Amino acid sequence: MDALLHDLRYAVRSLRSTPGFTAVAVLTLAFGIGANTAVFTLLNGLVLRALPVRDPQQLVEPLFKYPKDPRLNNYSWRNYERLRDDNHVFSDVMAISPARLQVIHAGGAGQDVEAVDGAYVSANFFEALGVRPAVGRSLDAPGDRGTGVLVTWPYWQSRFHSDRSIVGRTLVVNDATVTIAGVLPREFSGLEPGMPLSLWLPVDAEPMTQKPSRFADGSLRVQIVARLKPGVTMAQAQTEARVIDQPRLTENEARGHDVQWRQAVISLEPAGTGLSTLRDLFSSVVLLMTATASILLLVACINVASMLLARTAAKRRDIAVRVALGAGRARIVREILAEALILSTAASVAGLWIAYVGARALVNLIASGRPPVGWQRLEIPAPLDWHVLLFASGAGVLTGVAFGVAPAWRSATSHAWSGLRQTDAKQSARFGAALVVAQVALSVVLLNAGALFVRHLMDLRTVGVGFDTDSVLQVRLDWSRTGYKPPQIAAVYRQLLDRVSAIAGVRSATVAGMTPISGAGASRFITVPGFTEDPDARRRVTLNDVGPKYFETLGTPLISGRDFSADDEAGPRVAIVNQAMAHYYFGESNPIGRQFTIEGLADPRRPLEIVGVVADAKYGDLHETPPRTVYMDIFQGGPNGGLLVARMARASVAADVQRALRDVAPTVPIRNVTTLADQVNASILPERMIASLSALFGVSAAILVAMGLYGLLAYSVARRVKEIGIRIAIGASRADVIQMVVRRALGMVLAGLVVGVPFALWTRGYATFVLGLVAATKLDVPVTLPTAVAGPLVAAATAMIVVALAAACLPARRAARVDPMIALRTE
C-alpha cells in the first residue's frame, strides 16, 4: 500500500506539472464516459430498472398487434372483467386507465385549477402490487363508491409541501368531488417508466366524469397487468389468455371490423420493468446509441493512449536511467497505470456532469414526441442513481486500464540502452501511427452511420409525403366544456376564417378535423355501387372532415375536379378522394360524379358524390404508403371540434391569429398552438434521435482524430528537428518540408480509410436492421436506407481528409520554420 500511495502521489505531481496535457486528456475521456453514461441513464430508466413493487418478475402484460399498428395494451372494461374472472393462471389481474385530469383546489380567495396526469385503477391494484401508502390509507374497499384519491410523493411535495394533514382534504377532479386518502411511497409513481402519474383514483369514480358512463357500460379503455400464479409458465398463461380473449375478436368482427382483426391475438410480455409503451418506442434506439457511444469511448481511449505514448516516449531517457539504476519494470508499468487511473477517475467525475446535462437533453428531446410521450411529463432517473454511478465508475476503471496498457507495455518491453540511445523512437512512432489509423477507421464508421441516418431522416420528411410543412400554423380549440352545439361551432369557425384570412401575412386559412401525421384519425368501410370487394382484402378508408381551401393551405395538389365551397353546405353531400382511393375503386375511369356510402355513420344510406381528386398524402405515419382517403365537407356534417389551420407568410402572424380567436370566441380555451413541421418532427422522434446523436458522435470522433493526429505530428516534428534541419541545409525547400508532414498525415488517414470503409459498409446493413426495428413499432413496412451507398462514404472520407489537413497545418508550419543552424547544434 505504501508503494501504491507513493505511485499515486508521484502520478499526481507529474500530471500537475503538465496541465495542458492533463486537461485535454481528462476532457477527452470525460466526453466519452459522459456520453456513455447519459445513454445508459436512459437505458436504465426505460429498459433495465425493475418496478418498485412486490415480486416484479411475476408481472406480465397482454399485448395485441393489429397489422400495420404498434403493439397495444388497450382493452375495454368488459375484456378486463372476462380475463379477471375466467382465468386459472393469474393470481391477480389489474386494470389501469391513464387520463388527463382537471383538478380544482378550493381555498383562499378563489379556486386553483390545474391539469395533471393521473389514472383510474381497479380496486385490487395497489394490494396486488404490494404498494402501501406512506401516509394515510389506501383507496376505498371493493364495491364502495369511489370517492378516494391517492397522490404520489413528488406531487405531495411540490403541491402540498409535504403536509401530512392533507389526508381527508377534498379535491374536484373532472367535476367529481373526491377525498385525499393517502400519499404513495417515494419510489412509486406508476407502471410506465419515465412517465409518472400524480393522482390515482378508483375506477368506479370514472362515471362521474363521463356521460354516459363508460365504466357502467363496459366501454372504458384500460391497460391490463397480471401476476402469474406460482409454477405457471408464460406459455401456459398465454394459451389460456388467448382462449379467454376469443370473444373480443368475435365482437370486433361482428361490429364490422375487417378480417385482419383475427390476427390481433394476445401475446404476453414480461412487465417487471414496466409497461411497454416507451420501451417499444425507444429500446432499439437506446441500444443503437449505446453501441455508438461505446465506439466513441474507444476512440477517446485510443486518443489518450497515443497522448500517453508520446508522453512516455518523451520521458524515455528518464525511464531508461531509472531502469539502469535498478528500478523494476513492474514499478515503471505501475506508475504509468497510476497516471492512467487518475486521469480516468477525474474524467469519470467530469463525465457525470456531462451525463447529467446529456440525460436532461435526451429527456427534453423525447418530450417533444407525439402521444403517448408528447402529452405527459417525462421523468427519467437522474445520473446520480446508484446503478448509473456504478456504471460510470466501471467505465472509468475500464477506460483507465484500456488506454494505459499500450504505453505501459511499450515501457515494459523497451531496453534501457535503447532509451539512452533513442533507438526505439521509430518503433514508438510506428505504434502511435497505428493508433491513429485505428482512430480514423472507427471514426469513418461513425461518420458514415451518421450520414446514413441523417439522409434517411431527410428523405422521410420530404419524399412522397403529399403536403408542405413550411409555415403552417395549427390552433386547436377546446369545445368540450363550452356548451356550443355543432351549428354554433360552425358559425364561430366561419367568423374565425373571415378574420384570420384578412390578417396580413396569412396566405390561406381553413378548418379541419385533423391534419397529417397527428396520430389521430377516423376510418370506416365504404360501399361503392358496382364494385365488388374480396372480403379478405377489405380495408377501411381514412376519413377527414375539412373546410374549403384545406388542400391549398396544406399544399396538397388538386388533380381534378374542384374544392369544397360555401354553396355545398346546404346541398347534397359531397366528398373529395385521393388518388389511391380513386384508382382502387374506379380504376382508370373518371371518379368525378360517382357516388359511394360510408358504413357506420348516422345515415349510412345517404350517398356522397365525388367532386374532386387530390394527390396522395400520408396521414398516420411517414413510413406508411398513403392510405385510401376520403375528405368530407366539415360544414355539411356540423363540426364537433377540429382545429384552425393557416399558411403563414411570416412567423409573427401567430400572435395575430390568437388575438382573432380571443376576439371571436373569448370563452373557448385554446388547447395548443403548434406548426405542421413540429407535428411531423414529433412523429419521427426515434429517427431524429438516431440521426442527431449519430451525427454528434461522428463529429466528436472526427475532432478526437484531429487531436490525436495533431499530437502525433507535433511529437514527430519535435523528434525530427535535427533531420529536418539537415534536409533544409542540403537544399530542401520549406514547401518540401510541409509536403513531407502533410504526406505523413494523409498516409495515416488513407490507411485508416482502407481499414474503416469495409466496416462502414457492414454498418449499413446494421443501420437498416435498427431502423426496421424502429419502424416496426409503428408499421409493418420494410425500411430502406438511401440507395446511394457512395454518398455517405464519400462524405465521411472527405471529412477525414479535411481533418488530416487541418491537424497537419500547425506541425507542418513549425517544421517549415526550423532554423538549420539551431537544429544542427541541438543535441
C-alpha positions in Angstrom: 0.0 0.0 0.0 2.9 2.4 0.7 4.3 1.8 -2.7 0.9 2.3 -4.3 0.3 5.6 -2.4 3.8 6.7 -3.5 3.0 5.9 -7.1 -0.3 7.8 -6.9 1.4 10.8 -5.3 4.1 10.8 -8.0 1.5 10.5 -10.7 -0.5 13.5 -9.4 2.7 15.6 -9.2 3.7 14.5 -12.8 0.2 15.3 -14.2 0.1 18.6 -12.3 3.4 19.6 -13.9 1.8 19.3 -17.4 -1.6 21.0 -17.0 -2.3 21.3 -20.8 -1.8 17.5 -21.3 -3.9 16.7 -18.2 -6.8 19.0 -19.2 -7.0 17.7 -22.8 -6.8 14.0 -21.6 -9.5 14.5 -18.9 -11.9 16.4 -21.2 -11.4 13.8 -24.0 -12.2 10.9 -21.7 -14.9 12.8 -19.8 -16.9 13.3 -23.1 -16.6 9.6 -23.9 -17.6 8.5 -20.4 -20.3 11.2 -20.2 -21.9 10.2 -23.5 -22.0 6.5 -22.5 -23.3 7.3 -19.0 -26.1 9.6 -20.4 -27.2 6.9 -22.8 -27.0 4.3 -20.0 -29.2 6.5 -17.8 -31.9 6.4 -20.5 -31.4 2.6 -20.9 -31.6 2.1 -17.2 -34.7 4.2 -16.8 -36.7 2.8 -19.7 -35.5 -0.8 -20.1 -33.5 -2.2 -17.2 -34.9 -0.8 -14.0 -37.3 -3.1 -12.1 -40.6 -1.7 -10.8 -40.6 -0.9 -7.1 -43.4 -3.5 -6.4 -43.6 -6.9 -4.8 -42.1 -9.7 -7.0 -42.0 -7.6 -10.2 -40.6 -10.7 -12.1 -44.1 -12.2 -11.9 -45.9 -9.4 -13.6 -47.0 -9.7 -17.3 -49.0 -7.6 -19.7 -51.2 -8.8 -22.5 -50.4 -7.1 -25.8 -52.1 -7.4 -29.2 -51.0 -6.0 -32.6 -53.3 -5.1 -35.4 -51.3 -5.4 -38.7 -49.6 -2.1 -39.5 -50.1 -0.8 -36.0 -47.9 -0.7 -32.9 -48.3 -3.2 -30.1 -51.2 -2.2 -27.8 -52.3 -2.8 -24.3 -55.7 -1.3 -24.8 -58.9 -3.2 -23.8 -62.4 -2.5 -22.8 -63.5 -2.9 -19.2 -65.6 -5.9 -20.3 -62.4 -7.5 -21.7 -60.7 -6.9 -18.4 -63.6 -8.5 -16.3 -63.6 -11.5 -18.6 -59.9 -12.1 -18.2 -60.1 -11.4 -14.4 -63.0 -13.7 -13.7 -62.4 -16.7 -16.1 -58.7 -17.4 -15.8 -56.9 -20.1 -13.8 -53.3 -18.8 -14.4 -53.2 -15.4 -12.8 -53.3 -14.7 -9.1 -54.3 -11.1 -9.7 -55.4 -9.1 -12.8 -55.3 -5.4 -12.5 -56.6 -2.6 -14.7 -55.3 1.0 -15.2 -56.8 3.8 -17.3 -54.5 6.8 -17.6 -56.2 10.1 -18.0 -55.5 13.8 -18.2 -57.3 15.2 -15.1 -58.6 18.7 -14.4 -58.1 19.3 -10.7 -59.7 22.1 -8.7 -58.1 23.1 -5.4 -60.6 25.1 -3.2 -59.3 27.6 -0.7 -58.2 31.1 -0.2 -59.8 33.8 -2.3 -60.9 31.5 -5.1 -60.2 28.3 -6.9 -56.9 27.0 -8.2 -57.3 24.9 -11.4 -54.6 22.7 -12.9 -54.2 19.8 -15.3 -52.3 16.8 -14.0 -51.6 13.3 -15.3 -53.5 10.6 -13.4 -55.2 7.2 -13.7 -58.3 5.3 -12.7 -57.4 1.8 -11.3 -59.2 -1.4 -10.4 -60.0 -1.9 -6.7 -57.2 -4.6 -6.3 -54.5 -2.5 -8.0 -52.3 -1.4 -5.1 -52.9 -4.5 -3.0 -51.9 -6.8 -5.9 -48.7 -4.8 -6.5 -47.9 -4.8 -2.8 -47.7 -0.9 -2.7 -48.9 0.6 0.6 -49.3 4.4 1.2 -46.5 6.1 3.1 -49.1 8.5 4.6 -52.8 7.8 5.2 -54.7 4.8 3.9 -55.3 3.0 0.5 -58.3 3.5 -1.7 -61.9 2.5 -0.9 -62.8 -1.1 -0.4 -64.1 -3.0 -3.5 -67.7 -2.3 -4.2 -67.7 1.1 -2.4 -68.4 4.2 -4.4 -65.1 5.5 -5.4 -64.5 8.8 -3.7 -60.9 8.5 -2.6 -57.7 9.6 -4.3 -54.1 8.8 -3.7 -51.4 11.3 -4.5 -47.8 10.4 -5.4 -44.8 11.5 -3.3 -43.4 14.2 -5.8 -46.9 15.7 -6.2 -47.4 15.7 -2.4 -44.0 17.5 -2.0 -44.5 20.1 -4.8 -48.2 20.8 -4.5 -48.8 20.3 -0.8 -45.3 21.0 0.6 -45.2 17.5 2.4 -48.1 18.5 4.6 -49.4 15.3 6.4 -52.7 16.9 7.2 -53.9 16.8 3.6 -55.4 13.4 4.3 -59.2 14.0 4.3 -58.9 17.2 2.2 -61.3 17.3 -0.8 -60.5 18.0 -4.4 -62.7 18.3 -7.5 -61.3 16.0 -10.2 -63.0 16.2 -13.6 -66.1 17.6 -11.9 -66.1 14.8 -9.3 -65.6 15.6 -5.6 -63.0 13.2 -4.1 -61.2 12.9 -0.8 -57.4 12.5 -0.4 -56.9 9.1 1.2 -53.2 9.0 1.4 -49.7 9.5 -0.2 -47.9 6.8 -2.1 -44.3 5.9 -1.2 -41.5 7.9 -2.6 -40.3 5.3 -5.1 -43.7 4.5 -6.7 -45.0 6.8 -9.4 -46.6 4.4 -11.9 -46.1 1.4 -14.1 -44.8 3.3 -17.1 -41.1 4.0 -16.7 -40.3 7.6 -17.4 -44.0 8.7 -17.4 -45.0 9.3 -13.7 -48.6 9.9 -12.7 -49.7 12.3 -9.9 -53.2 11.2 -8.9 -54.7 7.7 -8.6 -58.5 7.2 -8.3 -60.6 4.0 -8.1 -62.1 3.1 -11.4 -65.7 3.5 -10.1 -65.1 7.2 -9.7 -64.8 7.4 -13.5 -68.6 7.5 -14.2 -68.7 10.9 -12.6 -66.7 12.3 -15.4 -68.4 10.6 -18.3 -72.0 10.9 -19.6 -73.0 8.3 -20.3 -70.7 6.3 -18.0 -68.1 4.3 -19.9 -67.4 2.2 -16.7 -71.1 1.2 -16.3 -71.5 0.1 -19.9 -68.1 -1.7 -20.0 -66.5 0.5 -22.7 -63.9 2.2 -20.5 -60.5 1.7 -22.1 -57.9 0.2 -19.8 -54.5 -1.3 -19.7 -54.2 -4.7 -18.1 -51.4 -6.1 -15.9 -51.5 -9.6 -14.4 -49.5 -11.5 -11.9 -48.7 -15.1 -12.7 -49.5 -17.8 -10.2 -46.6 -19.7 -8.8 -45.5 -22.5 -11.1 -47.4 -21.2 -14.2 -45.2 -20.5 -17.2 -45.6 -17.7 -19.6 -46.6 -20.1 -22.4 -49.3 -21.7 -20.3 -50.7 -18.3 -19.3 -50.6 -17.1 -22.9 -52.5 -20.1 -24.2 -55.3 -19.7 -21.7 -55.4 -15.9 -22.2 -55.9 -16.3 -25.9 -58.8 -18.7 -25.3 -60.5 -16.3 -22.9 -59.9 -13.4 -25.3 -61.7 -15.0 -28.3 -65.0 -13.1 -27.6 -63.1 -9.8 -28.1 -62.0 -10.8 -31.6 -65.5 -12.1 -32.4 -67.1 -8.8 -31.1 -64.7 -6.8 -33.3 -65.6 -8.8 -36.4 -69.3 -8.6 -35.5 -69.1 -4.8 -35.3 -67.9 -4.6 -38.9 -64.1 -4.6 -38.4 -62.1 -6.1 -41.2 -60.9 -9.7 -41.0 -57.4 -8.7 -40.1 -58.6 -8.3 -36.5 -58.4 -12.1 -36.4 -54.6 -11.7 -36.2 -54.7 -9.4 -33.2 -54.4 -12.1 -30.7 -52.9 -11.7 -27.2 -49.2 -12.1 -26.6 -48.0 -12.0 -23.0 -44.8 -10.0 -22.3 -42.8 -9.6 -19.1 -43.8 -6.4 -17.2 -41.3 -6.5 -14.4 -39.6 -3.3 -15.7 -42.9 -1.6 -16.5 -45.4 -1.4 -19.4 -44.0 -1.5 -22.9 -45.1 1.9 -24.4 -41.8 3.8 -24.2 -39.8 0.6 -24.3 -41.3 -0.3 -27.6 -40.6 3.2 -29.0 -37.1 3.7 -27.7 -35.3 0.5 -26.6 -33.8 -0.2 -30.1 -32.8 3.4 -30.4 -31.1 3.4 -27.0 -29.3 0.1 -27.7 -28.0 1.6 -31.0 -26.9 4.7 -29.2 -25.2 2.6 -26.6 -23.2 0.8 -29.3 -22.3 4.1 -31.0 -21.3 5.8 -27.7 -19.1 2.8 -26.9 -17.3 3.3 -30.2 -16.8 6.9 -29.4 -15.4 6.0 -26.0 -13.0 3.6 -27.7 -11.8 6.4 -30.0 -11.3 8.6 -26.9 -9.3 5.8 -25.2 -7.1 5.4 -28.3 -6.6 9.2 -28.4 -5.5 9.4 -24.8 -3.4 6.2 -25.2 -1.5 7.9 -28.1 -1.0 11.0 -26.0 0.3 8.9 -23.1 2.6 7.0 -25.5 4.1 10.3 -26.8 4.4 11.5 -23.2 6.2 8.2 -22.2 8.4 8.4 -25.2 9.4 12.0 -24.3 10.5 10.6 -20.9 12.3 7.6 -22.2 15.7 8.8 -21.1 14.4 9.3 -17.6 12.8 5.8 -17.6 15.9 4.2 -19.1 18.2 5.8 -16.4 15.8 4.6 -13.7 15.8 1.0 -15.1 19.6 1.1 -15.4 19.8 2.1 -11.8 17.7 -0.8 -10.7 14.1 0.1 -10.9 11.9 -2.9 -11.8 9.8 -2.9 -14.9 6.7 -3.7 -12.8 7.3 -0.4 -10.9 7.5 1.6 -14.2 4.4 -0.1 -15.5 2.6 0.6 -12.2 3.5 4.3 -12.3 2.2 4.7 -15.9 -1.0 2.8 -15.0 -1.4 5.1 -11.9 -1.4 8.1 -14.2 -4.0 6.5 -16.4 -6.2 5.6 -13.5 -6.0 9.1 -12.1 -6.9 10.6 -15.5 -9.8 8.2 -15.8 -11.1 8.9 -12.3 -11.0 12.7 -12.9 -12.7 12.0 -16.3 -15.4 9.9 -14.6 -16.3 12.8 -12.2 -16.4 15.3 -15.0 -18.3 12.7 -17.1 -21.1 12.6 -14.5 -21.8 16.3 -15.1 -21.8 15.8 -18.8 -24.0 12.7 -18.4 -26.5 14.8 -16.3 -26.7 17.5 -18.9 -26.9 14.9 -21.7 -29.6 12.9 -20.0 -31.7 16.0 -19.4 -31.2 16.9 -23.1 -32.3 13.4 -24.2 -35.4 13.6 -21.9 -36.3 17.0 -23.4 -35.9 15.6 -26.9 -38.2 12.6 -26.1 -40.7 15.0 -24.6 -41.0 16.7 -28.0 -42.6 13.5 -29.4 -46.3 13.0 -30.1 -48.6 11.0 -27.8 -48.1 8.9 -25.8 -44.9 10.8 -24.9 -45.9 14.2 -26.0 -48.9 14.8 -23.6 -47.3 13.6 -20.4 -44.4 14.8 -18.3 -41.3 12.6 -18.6 -39.1 11.8 -15.7 -36.0 9.7 -16.4 -33.9 8.8 -13.3 -31.0 11.3 -12.8 -27.4 10.1 -13.3 -26.9 10.0 -9.5 -28.9 6.8 -9.4 -26.6 4.2 -7.9 -26.9 2.0 -11.0 -25.6 4.9 -13.1 -22.9 5.7 -10.6 -21.7 2.1 -10.7 -21.7 2.2 -14.5 -19.7 5.5 -14.6 -17.2 4.1 -12.1 -16.8 0.9 -14.0 -16.4 2.8 -17.3 -13.7 4.9 -15.7 -11.7 2.0 -14.4 -12.0 0.1 -17.7 -11.0 3.1 -19.8 -8.1 3.7 -17.5 -6.8 0.2 -18.0 -7.6 0.3 -21.7 -5.6 3.4 -22.6 -2.9 2.8 -20.0 -2.0 -0.7 -21.3 -0.3 0.5 -24.5 2.2 2.9 -23.1 2.9 0.6 -20.1 3.5 -2.3 -22.5 5.9 -0.2 -24.6 7.8 0.9 -21.5 8.0 -2.7 -20.2 9.3 -4.1 -23.4 11.9 -1.3 -24.1 15.6 -1.9 -23.2 17.4 0.6 -21.0 20.2 1.0 -23.7 17.6 1.7 -26.4 16.1 4.5 -24.3 19.6 6.1 -23.8 20.4 5.8 -27.5 17.0 6.7 -28.8 16.9 3.6 -31.0 13.2 2.9 -30.2 11.9 6.2 -31.5 10.9 4.9 -34.8 9.1 1.9 -33.2 7.2 4.3 -30.9 6.3 6.5 -33.9 5.0 3.5 -35.8 3.0 2.3 -32.8 1.5 5.8 -32.5 0.7 5.9 -36.2 -1.1 2.5 -35.8 -3.3 4.0 -33.1 -4.2 7.0 -35.3 -5.1 4.6 -38.1 -7.4 2.8 -35.7 -9.0 6.1 -34.7 -9.6 7.0 -38.3 -11.1 3.6 -39.1 -13.6 3.9 -36.2 -14.4 7.5 -37.0 -15.2 6.6 -40.6 -17.7 4.0 -39.3 -19.3 6.7 -37.0 -19.4 9.4 -39.7 -20.8 7.0 -42.3 -23.5 5.9 -39.9 -24.3 9.5 -39.0 -24.5 10.5 -42.7 -26.8 7.5 -43.5 -29.2 8.3 -40.7 -29.3 12.0 -41.5 -30.0 11.2 -45.2 -32.7 8.8 -44.2 -34.3 11.4 -41.9 -34.3 14.0 -44.7 -35.9 11.5 -47.2 -38.5 10.6 -44.6 -39.5 14.2 -44.2 -39.7 15.1 -47.9 -40.2 12.1 -50.2 -43.8 11.3 -51.1 -45.5 13.0 -48.0 -48.1 14.8 -50.1 -48.1 18.1 -48.2 -45.9 21.0 -47.5 -44.9 21.6 -43.8 -43.4 25.0 -44.2 -45.1 27.9 -42.3 -48.4 26.0 -41.5 -49.9 27.1 -38.1 -52.3 24.9 -36.3 -54.6 26.1 -33.4 -56.8 23.5 -31.6 -59.7 24.8 -29.6 -61.2 23.0 -26.6 -65.0 22.9 -27.2 -65.7 20.2 -24.6 -66.9 22.5 -21.8 -68.2 25.4 -23.7 -71.8 24.2 -24.3 -71.6 25.0 -28.1 -73.7 22.9 -30.4 -72.4 21.9 -33.9 -74.3 24.7 -35.7 -72.9 27.2 -33.3 -69.3 25.8 -33.7 -69.7 26.1 -37.5 -70.8 29.7 -37.1 -67.8 30.5 -34.9 -65.4 28.8 -37.4 -66.8 30.9 -40.3 -66.2 34.1 -38.4 -62.7 32.9 -37.5 -61.9 32.1 -41.1 -63.0 35.6 -42.2 -61.0 37.3 -39.5 -57.9 35.2 -39.9 -57.9 35.3 -43.8 -57.9 39.1 -43.5 -54.7 39.2 -41.5 -51.7 40.5 -43.4 -49.3 37.6 -43.7 -51.9 34.8 -43.9 -51.9 33.3 -47.3 -54.9 30.9 -46.7 -56.9 29.6 -43.8 -59.1 26.6 -43.3 -60.6 24.3 -40.6 -60.1 20.5 -40.3 -60.9 17.6 -38.2 -57.2 16.5 -38.3 -54.0 17.3 -40.1 -51.4 14.9 -41.4 -49.2 12.8 -39.0 -51.2 14.0 -36.0 -51.6 10.5 -34.5 -55.4 10.8 -34.7 -58.0 10.0 -37.2 -61.1 8.0 -38.1 -61.7 5.2 -40.6 -64.7 3.4 -42.0 -65.7 0.8 -44.6 -67.3 2.2 -47.7 -69.6 0.8 -50.3 -69.2 1.7 -54.0 -72.1 0.7 -56.3 -70.8 -1.7 -58.9 -67.6 -2.5 -57.1 -67.2 -6.0 -55.6 -64.6 -6.3 -53.0 -62.9 -9.5 -51.8 -63.9 -9.9 -48.1 -60.4 -10.9 -47.1 -58.9 -7.9 -48.8 -61.5 -5.4 -47.4 -59.9 -2.5 -45.7 -61.1 0.7 -44.1 -60.6 4.1 -45.7 -59.3 7.1 -43.8 -61.8 9.9 -43.2 -61.2 13.6 -42.6 -63.6 16.5 -42.3 -62.1 19.6 -43.9 -63.2 23.0 -44.9 -62.7 25.0 -48.2 -59.1 25.8 -49.1 -57.8 22.9 -47.0 -55.7 21.5 -49.8 -54.4 24.9 -50.8 -53.4 25.5 -47.2 -51.7 22.1 -46.7 -50.0 22.3 -50.2 -51.7 19.1 -51.4 -52.2 19.4 -55.2 -55.8 19.2 -56.6 -55.6 16.7 -59.5 -59.1 17.0 -61.0 -62.5 18.4 -60.1 -63.0 21.2 -57.6 -62.6 22.1 -54.0 -65.4 22.5 -51.4 -67.2 25.8 -51.4 -69.7 27.6 -49.2 -72.6 26.6 -51.6 -72.0 22.9 -50.6 -73.3 23.4 -47.1 -77.0 23.3 -47.9 -76.6 21.0 -51.0 -76.1 17.2 -51.5 -73.3 15.5 -49.6 -70.0 15.8 -51.4 -66.6 14.3 -51.0 -63.1 14.6 -52.3 -60.9 11.5 -52.6 -57.2 10.9 -53.0 -55.6 9.1 -56.0 -55.1 5.9 -54.1 -58.9 5.6 -53.4 -59.8 6.7 -56.9 -57.5 4.1 -58.5 -58.6 1.3 -56.2 -62.4 1.7 -56.7 -62.6 3.2 -60.1 -59.5 2.1 -62.0 -58.8 4.3 -65.0 -62.3 5.7 -65.2 -63.2 9.2 -64.1 -64.4 9.2 -60.5 -65.9 12.7 -60.7 -69.6 12.4 -60.2 -69.5 8.9 -58.9 -71.2 8.1 -55.5 -70.4 5.9 -52.5 -71.7 5.4 -49.0 -69.9 5.2 -45.7 -70.8 2.5 -43.3 -71.3 3.2 -39.6 -72.5 6.8 -39.9 -75.8 8.1 -38.6 -77.4 7.7 -42.0 -75.1 5.3 -43.9 -77.6 5.1 -46.8 -77.1 8.7 -47.7 -74.6 8.8 -50.6 -71.7 11.1 -51.1 -70.8 12.4 -54.6 -67.2 12.8 -55.5 -66.4 16.3 -56.7 -62.6 16.3 -56.7 -59.5 14.1 -56.7 -56.3 15.2 -54.8 -52.8 13.9 -54.6 -52.0 11.1 -52.1 -50.8 12.3 -48.7 -49.6 10.3 -45.6 -51.8 10.7 -42.6 -50.9 8.1 -40.0 -47.2 7.8 -40.2 -44.4 8.9 -42.5 -43.3 5.3 -43.0 -46.7 4.2 -44.5 -47.9 4.0 -48.0 -50.5 6.8 -48.4 -53.9 5.3 -47.4 -57.1 5.4 -49.3 -58.6 8.7 -48.0 -62.0 10.4 -48.2 -62.3 14.1 -47.4 -65.8 15.4 -46.4 -67.0 18.9 -46.1 -66.8 19.7 -42.3 -69.7 22.3 -42.6 -72.1 19.7 -44.1 -71.9 17.5 -41.1 -71.6 20.2 -38.4 -68.2 20.2 -36.7 -68.0 19.0 -33.1 -64.4 20.2 -32.7 -61.5 20.5 -35.1 -58.7 23.0 -35.5 -57.9 26.1 -37.3 -55.1 25.8 -39.9 -53.4 28.8 -41.6 -50.5 29.1 -44.0 -48.3 32.0 -43.0 -46.1 34.3 -45.0 -44.3 35.3 -41.8 -43.9 33.7 -38.3 -45.1 36.8 -36.4 -48.6 36.2 -37.7 -49.2 33.6 -35.0 -49.9 36.3 -32.3 -52.4 38.0 -34.6 -54.2 34.7 -35.2 -54.5 34.0 -31.5 -55.8 37.6 -30.9 -58.5 37.0 -33.5 -59.5 33.8 -31.8 -59.9 35.6 -28.4 -62.0 38.3 -30.1 -64.4 36.0 -31.8 -64.6 33.2 -29.2 -63.4 34.6 -25.9 -65.0 31.7 -23.8 -63.4 28.9 -25.9 -60.0 27.8 -24.5 -57.1 27.3 -26.9 -55.8 23.8 -26.2 -52.5 24.2 -28.1 -50.8 26.2 -30.8 -48.2 24.4 -33.0 -47.0 24.1 -36.5 -47.3 21.3 -39.0 -43.5 21.0 -39.1 -43.4 20.5 -35.3 -46.1 17.9 -35.6 -44.2 16.0 -38.3 -41.0 16.2 -36.2 -42.8 14.8 -33.2 -43.9 11.8 -35.2 -40.4 10.8 -36.2 -38.8 11.3 -32.8 -36.8 7.9 -32.8 -35.4 8.7 -36.2 -34.5 12.2 -35.1 -32.7 10.8 -32.0 -30.7 8.4 -34.1 -29.7 10.9 -36.7 -28.8 13.7 -34.3 -26.9 11.6 -31.8 -25.1 9.6 -34.6 -24.1 12.9 -36.3 -22.9 14.3 -32.9 -20.9 11.2 -32.1 -19.4 11.1 -35.6 -18.3 14.8 -35.5 -16.9 14.2 -32.0 -14.9 11.2 -33.2 -13.5 13.4 -36.1 -12.4 16.0 -33.6 -10.7 13.4 -31.5 -8.9 12.1 -34.6 -7.8 15.7 -35.3 -6.4 16.0 -31.8 -4.7 12.6 -31.9 -3.2 13.3 -35.3 -2.0 16.7 -34.3 -0.4 15.3 -31.2 1.4 12.6 -33.1 2.6 15.0 -35.9 3.7 17.6 -33.3 5.7 14.9 -31.5 7.1 13.6 -34.8 8.2 17.1 -35.8 9.9 17.8 -32.5 11.7 14.4 -32.6 12.9 15.0 -36.2 14.1 18.6 -35.8 17.7 17.6 -36.5 16.7 15.6 -39.6 14.6 18.5 -40.9 17.4 20.9 -40.3 19.8 18.6 -42.3 17.2 18.4 -45.2 16.9 22.2 -45.3 20.7 22.6 -45.1 21.3 20.4 -48.2 18.6 22.2 -50.3 15.1 21.1 -49.3 12.6 24.0 -49.6 10.1 24.9 -47.0 7.4 23.6 -49.4 9.1 20.2 -49.4 9.1 20.1 -45.6 5.4 21.0 -45.4 4.7 18.3 -48.1 6.6 15.8 -46.0 4.4 16.4 -42.9 1.2 16.6 -44.8 2.0 13.4 -46.8 2.6 11.6 -43.5 -0.8 12.8 -42.2 -2.6 11.8 -45.4 -0.9 8.4 -45.4 -2.3 7.6 -41.9 -5.7 8.8 -42.9 -5.7 6.8 -46.1 -4.6 3.7 -44.2 -7.5 4.2 -41.8 -9.9 4.6 -44.7 -8.7 1.3 -46.1 -9.4 -0.4 -42.8 -12.6 1.5 -42.0 -14.6 1.5 -45.2 -15.4 -2.2 -45.2 -16.7 -1.9 -41.6 -18.6 1.2 -42.7 -20.3 -0.8 -45.5 -21.2 -3.5 -42.9 -22.8 -0.9 -40.6 -25.1 0.0 -43.5 -26.8 -3.4 -43.1 -26.9 -3.0 -39.3 -28.4 0.5 -39.7 -31.1 -0.8 -41.9 -31.9 -3.5 -39.3 -32.2 -1.0 -36.5 -34.4 1.4 -38.5 -36.5 -1.6 -39.3 -36.9 -2.3 -35.6 -37.9 1.4 -35.0 -40.4 1.4 -37.8 -41.8 -2.0 -36.7 -43.1 -0.2 -33.6 -45.3 1.8 -35.9 -46.0 -0.1 -39.1 -45.3 -3.5 -40.7 -43.4 -2.0 -43.6 -39.9 -2.6 -44.9 -37.4 0.2 -44.2 -34.7 1.0 -46.6 -31.8 3.4 -46.3 -30.9 5.8 -49.2 -29.8 3.7 -52.2 -26.7 5.9 -52.9 -24.0 4.0 -51.0 -21.2 6.2 -52.2 -22.6 9.5 -50.9 -22.2 8.9 -47.2 -18.9 7.1 -47.6 -17.5 9.9 -49.8 -18.7 12.4 -47.2 -17.0 10.5 -44.4 -13.8 10.1 -46.3 -13.7 13.7 -47.3 -14.3 14.7 -43.7 -11.3 12.6 -42.6 -9.1 14.1 -45.3 -10.1 17.6 -44.2 -9.4 16.6 -40.6 -5.9 15.4 -41.6 -5.1 18.6 -43.4 -6.3 20.7 -40.5 -4.4 18.7 -38.0 -1.2 18.8 -40.1 -1.4 22.6 -40.6 0.4 23.8 -37.5 3.0 21.0 -37.2 3.9 21.5 -40.9 4.2 25.2 -40.3 6.5 24.6 -37.4 8.6 22.2 -39.4 9.0 24.7 -42.2 10.3 27.3 -39.8 13.1 25.1 -38.4 16.4 27.0 -38.5 19.1 24.6 -39.8 21.9 26.2 -37.7 20.0 25.8 -34.5 18.7 22.3 -35.3 22.3 21.1 -36.1 23.6 22.5 -32.9 20.9 20.8 -30.8 21.9 17.5 -29.2 
